[in-house]
Amino acid sequence: MSQLENVINLKQDLAELLNKVQHHSCQKGYCQVNKNSQRKCRFNFPKPLVEESFIKIDNANDIEFNSKRNDENLNKFNPYIILNWRANMDIAPVLSKTALVNYLEKYVSKSEPKSKSLVEILNEIANTNCKSVKSVIQKVFIKSCTQRDYSAQEVGHFIMSEKYVSSSRAFVNVFLPKNDEWVMIEDDNKKGLSIVEKYMQRSNYFDKKIENFLTCHCNGVPKGQA
């Protein structure tokens, strides 16, 4: 059931929602930067009031959407989307396929800022009571390989049971528990060939694909054809 079904006054609900999640507040260390000896917001807040929404092209030939605004610290929004989303949002025009791909690539490939660098890990371990260089290197290797941050994209894929990686190439998983296959023969000093060795020594009867070879091998093929 949608949350909007329980809302009696949409305009009042929208106003309260905008004041709660869409009102920008400048903070030192987050959006305030020093420009020409002055501290300014990197998102250009506060912004001028706008009576009617419009689209313009800035000095870098980028298309910018300016929504109707009666508050200089109100961020851009779409009323229908934010009423259903119930959280902070932004809106911008995407007029080409290239712009869409660039926008998606920016966020999908965004690195995790909380991950420690190799130098930080090395400094932490070096300050402990490590008796040798070998011990330090071992601890750096173990710690750098076992600890990492999970990105929001990865968590979203996990919750929705989506594949982490997609590829146009099809892969077949083959279970090979042992490299050798031992068989009962009279001479104790001889052994049978593993399934990989049999594939490498296969005759021209078999297709080049290993999955076809394994299917025939598992189902049983006459000795004259194997």
Secondary structure, DSSP 8 states (H G I E B T S, - for coil): --GGGG-S-HHHHHHHHHHHHSB----BTTTEEEETTEEEETT--S---BSS-EEEE-TTS-EEEE--BSSTTB----HHHHHHH-S--------SHHHHHHHHHHHHT---TTS--HHHHHHHHHTS---SHHHHHHHHHHHHHH-----HHHHHHHHTT--S---SS---------S-B----S-TT--B--HHHHHHT--TTS-S-HHHHHHHHHH---TTT-
